[in-house]
Amino acid sequence: MKKVFSILLVSLLFCATVFSKNIISDTSRHDSLIVRDGSSFKKAVIILDTTESSGVTAEYNWLALHYPGYSSNEQALAIGDDKHPYDILHIITKEGEEKKIYFDISNYFGKW
């Protein structure tokens, strides 16, 4: 039983590492005290990927990790006060709560 638990734990940690690659969700390049939970422009999740395809994948991986079972009903592009481009995804959690999740996409926006 301990061996199965150990294997499961290692697998879970590996998946969390893979999903969080190239994403900053708890630090900021501007203020290390900001929690990057995606709840606003100021708390937007920063995507570090530098291409459109890997950046979009990183956004959806972050959503799957933090809101398993979510559904997406809308997406918008916005420019924040800091002149950075943001993806704003409107989701419905598996519990039925509607949320807007903000992603700072300035590292990949417009780059192919």
KANOR-V634142 format. One record per pair of residues at least 24 apart in sequence whose ideal C-beta (glycine too) atoms are under 7 Angstrom apart, sorted by sequence separation. I is the first residue (numbers start at 1). J is the second residue. If there is no record, write none. Layout:
i:I j:J
i:I j:J
//
This chain:
i:23 j:47
i:24 j:48
i:67 j:91
i:70 j:94
i:85 j:109
i:22 j:47
i:23 j:48
i:69 j:94
i:22 j:48
i:63 j:89
i:67 j:93
i:68 j:94
i:22 j:49
i:59 j:87
i:63 j:91
i:23 j:58
i:22 j:58
i:25 j:62
i:63 j:101
i:23 j:62
i:41 j:80
i:19 j:61
i:44 j:86
i:59 j:103
i:19 j:64
i:20 j:65
i:41 j:86
i:19 j:65
i:16 j:65
i:55 j:105
i:55 j:108
i:47 j:103
i:52 j:108
i:47 j:104
i:50 j:107
i:51 j:108
i:44 j:102
i:45 j:103
i:46 j:104
i:47 j:105
i:49 j:107
i:50 j:108
i:44 j:103
i:45 j:104
i:48 j:107
i:49 j:108
i:52 j:111
i:44 j:104
i:47 j:107
i:51 j:111
i:52 j:112
i:41 j:102
i:47 j:108
i:50 j:111
i:51 j:112
i:40 j:102
i:38 j:101
i:38 j:102
i:38 j:103
//
